Amino acid sequence: MSATQPRSELVAHAAWPVDRIKDHAGKIGSGVTPSGGAASYLDDGIPLLRSQNVHFDGLRLDDVAYIAEETHNEMSGSKLRPRDVLLNITGASIGRCAFVPDDFGEGNVNQHVCIIRPAARLNHKFLTYCLSAPWGQDQVFAGFTGASRQGLGQRDLGEIQVPLPPVPEQQRIAAYLDAGCAAIDAAVAAKRRQLETLDALRKSIVYRAVTKGLNPTAPSRTSGVAWFGEIPQHWRCEHLKRFSKRIQAGMTPPTNTPEYYFDGTIPWFAPGSFNGDIDLREPRKLINELARSEGELRIFPAETVFVIGIGATIGKVGLVSAEASCNQQLIGIVCGHRMHSRFLAYQFKIYEDVIPGIATATTLPIFDQVKTGNLPTLQPPIDEQRSICAFLDAKLAESKNIVACIERQIATLTAYRKSLIHECVTGQRRITETEVRHTIGRIAKTTGAGQREDIHA
């Protein structure tokens, strides 16, 4: 989006004049990295806000860094004041914004966070809502032109345009949005807690079925493995290599041999292909038959279980339905006739939480094919394995449908929040004092909140 597009859009939509932030801000500037970098951080002291502390729903201080008062004084140009608006200007969180509460106390920011200090004609909350509106975010990203840019400069920030209703109206709008957005945020948080509960339930269902079977009256015995506990008496528990035909890491055909990648038909998977489901569907690339014939590709048959053996997502598991290949970060497990591949994949869902703790830790945690082969593995009779898989497929399909419904609800609430902010800060929805009181009172009754804040604060 060009620099003129946001202005023309705002002029078309806003009920009030539109002006640049720099004409209504006493300060626009970011902090610096303290001398010594992370080594200068303390367990207590002056809070140093970084990009991970700035979110659309406010400041999050659970992992805030602290600096000494001497360092804080050295960074005097980025000392925080109440009602400063903070905007992330680099990295994946660029555009997130929040304001400094009146009771925050002393604080500072590093170079990834910009301070915008509104002047008298621009309310800090109103500005924060403007920046978080869709057209505000468009302007932020219009100044961030890609990988060659390290971040958003204060000159770009100063050119961002916002509507300027009278200050009392800004205050009314901010108070109304505080209440409305708080209600939406609470609803979204409740939905996310539902997702967490469903995820825990899903793990519990998988664990119970994979380690105990479907017959609650079956005699049991100890497995001898801490994370399996008691298992049905007639099940075997031995090293995975006893139940497998092949356990082998994949490989990456040389990228300097581009002919391996022309008109490919063989799926090639990498850690980025894993999405939490049992089944892998989207390969990272397709490799052709030339790579196979020249020995630059390891091919695994359909129903191979792929496990990530290195990196941040170590232990994640997936199952392929057709012949496929993978890179060297993945380990392919081809099951023998006594082990159903889908049952093994479900069993590895338990190992997703175990492998990171037992992997060899070098620069990155590593779990190679030898360690994979030595994993204790449960083997019920093959018919029982199939029954367990059918049960889990049905249960997890139900859970997936519920999750998809909740995620749609979250998306709807999030879209409504953006729409509400847009309508209010542009004046398409005019907010009266009566409407503010009514909304805050209704929210207070719903949430059990106390008295509303003074809207003219």
Secondary structure, DSSP 8 states (H G I E B T S, - for coil): --SHHHHHHHHHH-SS-EEEGGGGEEEEEE----TTGGGG-BSSSEEEE-GGGEETTEE--TT-EEE-HHHHHHTGGGB--TT-EEEE-SSTTTT-EEE--TT--S-EE-TTEEEEEE-TTS-HHHHHHHHHSHHHHHHHHHT--STT--S--HHHHHT-EEE---HHHHHHHHHHHHHHHHHHHHHHHHHHHHHHHHHHHHHHHHHHHHHH-S-TTS-EEE-S-TTT-EEETT-EEEEGGGGEEEEEE-----TT-GGGGTT--EEEE-GGG--SSSB----SEEE-HHHHHTT---EE-TT-EEEE-BSTTTT-EEE-SS-EEE-TTEEEEEE-TTS-HHHHHHHHHHHHHHHHHHSEESSSEE--HHHHHTSEEEE--HHHHHHHHHHHHHHHHHHHHHHHHHHHHHHHHHHHHHHHHHHHHHTSS---HHHHHHHHHHHHHHHT--S---TT-
